[in-house]
Amino acid sequence: MIHNDIELKATQERIARFEGWVAQFRVSVPKENFHAMTEGYLAEIEKMHTEVMDYLRRHPSDAAVPAHAA
């Protein structure tokens, strides 16, 4: 869960880095290895993207959800 704009920026940068790696794998990894090589990265990108969207949907005045409730 993203708690502030600093974490948001770090997560967005991480998404961009992972997407860059997957884009490189598309042209450098043999087809038979591509799925196995990218599956974890793509799952993590989806997870982080969901966290970004959840954070962006909240107004700054909304009370933060306690970490143990997430």
QUIZIUR-V293570 format. One record per backbone hydrogen bond with DSSP energy under -0.5 kcal/mol. NH is the residue of the N-H (numbers start at 0). CO is the residue of the C=O. E is the energy in kcal/mol with one decimal. If there is no record, write none. Layout:
# QUIZIUR-V293570
nh:NH co:CO e:E
nh:NH co:CO e:E
This chain:
# QUIZIUR-V293570
nh:7 co:3 e:-2.1
nh:8 co:4 e:-2.4
nh:9 co:5 e:-2.2
nh:10 co:6 e:-2.5
nh:11 co:7 e:-2.6
nh:12 co:8 e:-2.3
nh:13 co:9 e:-2.1
nh:14 co:10 e:-2.5
nh:15 co:11 e:-2.2
nh:16 co:12 e:-2.2
nh:17 co:13 e:-2.7
nh:18 co:14 e:-2.8
nh:19 co:15 e:-2.1
nh:20 co:16 e:-2.1
nh:21 co:17 e:-2.5
nh:22 co:18 e:-2.5
nh:23 co:19 e:-2.1
nh:24 co:20 e:-2.6
nh:25 co:21 e:-1.8
nh:26 co:22 e:-0.7
nh:26 co:23 e:-1.0
nh:27 co:23 e:-1.4
nh:28 co:24 e:-2.4
nh:32 co:29 e:-1.9
nh:33 co:29 e:-1.3
nh:33 co:30 e:-0.5
nh:34 co:30 e:-0.6
nh:36 co:32 e:-2.3
nh:37 co:33 e:-2.1
nh:38 co:34 e:-2.1
nh:41 co:37 e:-2.8
nh:42 co:38 e:-2.1
nh:43 co:39 e:-2.2
nh:44 co:40 e:-2.5
nh:45 co:41 e:-2.3
nh:46 co:42 e:-2.2
nh:47 co:43 e:-2.8
nh:48 co:44 e:-2.7
nh:49 co:45 e:-2.1
nh:50 co:46 e:-2.0
nh:51 co:47 e:-2.5
nh:52 co:48 e:-2.5
nh:53 co:49 e:-2.5
nh:54 co:50 e:-2.2
nh:55 co:51 e:-2.8
nh:56 co:52 e:-1.5
nh:57 co:53 e:-0.6
nh:57 co:54 e:-1.2
nh:61 co:58 e:-2.2
nh:68 co:65 e:-1.6
nh:69 co:65 e:-0.6
nh:69 co:66 e:-1.0
